[in-house]
């Protein structure tokens, strides 16, 4: 990733965590949080596209990439503290936020818990956490669950880390390939698999699913976020070919999120950042006004 012109890398300590942080450009700061099983590498094409208009900052989050993988802390509250401590370390009072996949779960929580630190928010491939159980959502979940079996496998202690890290890493390969529309860059995919081959990072991934990803989805479905109004101006982007949830189930009430809009990006599925980075970058830039 650092061989892309203008992208620089450093190691910082935040919340006691040694974090790898990549940056590009200057100007208004934009913090970018990656998904699973990826790292800050996923943002490289978007960073390159926007680096003439903003300061892009992409950390490897706890347990991912080259950041430390401690034995605990794989819950939203701790990861939020990691992010806030990183902003403090960088001297940034407020940022625009862009986040994908589980990073977007943390992103919504950041906007609700620390609204003063986020000016505008772009969430990718994750709905606002106000899912209302209706026939459309119930049918969508029934269709999606057979494809999401891997989440419970990853979350299972012992089994999940072994499946992710050992042998041909078939589970990790499944996660990388099953929801893509176009192939990822070979170097990026190899880096993600290499990281998960580390037993400590495979254990971190299992704890992440157990402590953050699955609980976050269940809170969104069971109404735990109701009454917590998302006031941050928010754009939710989905790949137009991401069929895990029906589009009508993704709509959000103005009572819950009065400044939130939803858009669909052509030529992409769950990994739309990899699959159509030019269009993702264009929409990010337009929404953030950079």
Secondary structure, 3 states (H helix, E strand, C coil): CCCCCCCEEEEEEECCEEEEEEEECCCCEEEEECCCCCCHHHHHHHHHHHCCCCEEEEECCCCCCCCCCCCCCCCHHHHHHHHHHHHHHHCCCCEEEEEECHHHHHHHHHHHHCHHHEEEEEEECCCCCCCCCCHHHHHHHHHHHCCCHHHHHHHCCCHHHHHHHCCCCHHHHHHHHHCCCCCCCHHHHHHHHHHHCCHHHHHHHHHHHHHHHHHHHHHHHCCCCCCCCCCCEEEEEEECCCCCCCHHHHCCCCCCCCCEEEEEECCCCCCHHHHCHHHHHHHHHHHHCC
